Amino acid sequence: MSRVLFVVPPLAGHVHPLVGVAAVAGERGHEVAWVGPCPVVRDLVGGRVYPAGSTVWRRPGGLRAFAALRFLWAGFLVPLADAMVPGVRAAVADFDPDVVVVDQQAFAGALVAQEVGLPWVTSASTSAELADPLAGMPRVAAWVREQQRGLRVRHGVEGDDDLRFSPYSVVVFSTVELAGEPVVAVADPRYVGPSLAARRPVEFPWARLRPDTPVVLVTLGTTNSEEGGRFLAECALALGDLPAVQGVVVDPGGCLAASGDVVVVASAPVLDLLPLTAAVICHGGHNTVCETLAHGVPLVVAPIRDDQPALADQVVAAGAGIRLRFDHARAEDITAALRTVLTDPTFTEGATRVRTSFHRAGGAHAVVSRLEDLIDPPR
C-alpha cells in the first residue's frame, strides 16, 4: 500500500475529476488523503481530510480579458496559495505521502512537494494552459512569472520552475483529439480523457420530463450565477420555441421564474441527465464540455472568461458544436444554433469521435497507473 495526497482548490470542477482518481486508487489498495479548503474537502468521502486555506472568494462581475486574468491570479490563486501552504505542510508531515497529486490551481501543493522533495503530478482539470494562451502577450506572461516568484520568496522555496507544470508528469483530463497537442514544453504530458465519478444525489423533478422527448440541458457551471441571468433567460425563450425538445435550465442564482414546459432548477444531476440529452448549452467549462462529449452529445458554447474561449474553440475545431457570444446572444441566435446541432448529423459525429478518444484514453485508471510508476518505477 502507498499513500497518495490530493491537493485541491475550492472549485468543484477541479475536484470532480480527482474524486474518480481517488476511488480507483483506493480500489487498487492505496491509502488516500485530501488537503484543501473546507467545506470542499470535508464533504469528500474516502480518505483522510486535512483543512488548508479558505473558501472565501468573490469575483467581481463583468471582468473580461486581462482584468479577469489579473483578478484570477492576484485576487484568488496567489492568496489561496499563501493561505494553503501551512495546511499542506501539516498534511504532508502527518500523512507522509509517497506521491502528491496537485491541482494546477493549487500552487501550495507544488511549493510544498518541491520543498520536501516529494514526487508530484499536476492535475490539469483544463487543457487550456498547455496551449500557451499568453504566448502573444509577453508582458502579461512576465507578470504571471513574477506572481509565482513572489510565492516562492514568501515561503522560502527555491527554484524557478512554473508551478503549473510538474517536472514529473502533467495529467490532462482531455485527449489530443479535442485539445490538440501541447504547445507548452512540459514533462510527460498524459492525456487521459475525463474522469467521471458518482456524485452526491441531487433532487430533480424527473416526473416533469416528457416521455421519449430529448432533453436540451443549459448550465453555466457553479461560479457564474451572477452574470448568467440574461443569458439563461434568452435560453429559456429559445427552448420555448422548440417544442420537440424538453428544456432543462440550471439556475443556481434563482434568476428565472418557472417557464411553461421548460424545467428550471437550482442544480441538476448532470451525469444522470446526459444519457437523455440531445444537446447541451454551456459556458465552456472544462468539466461540462468533457462530460457532455463523453456521452457523444454536441454543444452550443457561449464562453465567458478564463479558459472558456479556448475550450469553445476546441469544441468548434473538433466539429462537435457551435460557439456563440455570451454577452450578445439572443433567443433567436440560440434557437438557430440549437436547430443546427440537433439536425446536422456532423455535430453528433464530431462529438462521437471525441467520445471514442475518451474511451481509449483510460481515465482515472491511467492516472493511477502513472502514480504507481512514480512510487515504484518499473525496472
Secondary structure, DSSP 8 states (H G I E B T S, - for coil): --EEEEE--S-HHHHHHHHHHHHHHHHTT-EEEEEESTTTTTT--SSEEEE-S-------TT--HHHHHHIIIIIIIHHHHHHHHHHHHHHHHHH--SEEEEETT-HHHHHHHHHHT--EEEEESSSGGGG-TTTT-HHHHHHHHHHHHHHHHHHT----S-TTS-SSEEEESS-HHHH-S-SS--SSEEE--------------GGGS-TT--EEEEE--SS-TTT-HHHHHHHHHHHHT-TTSEEEEE-TT-----BTTBEEES---HHHHGGGEEEEEE---HHHHHHHHHTT--EEE---STTHHHHHHHHHHTTSEEE--TTT--HHHHHHHHHHHHH-HHHHHHHHHHHHHHHHH-HHHHHHHHHHHHHS---
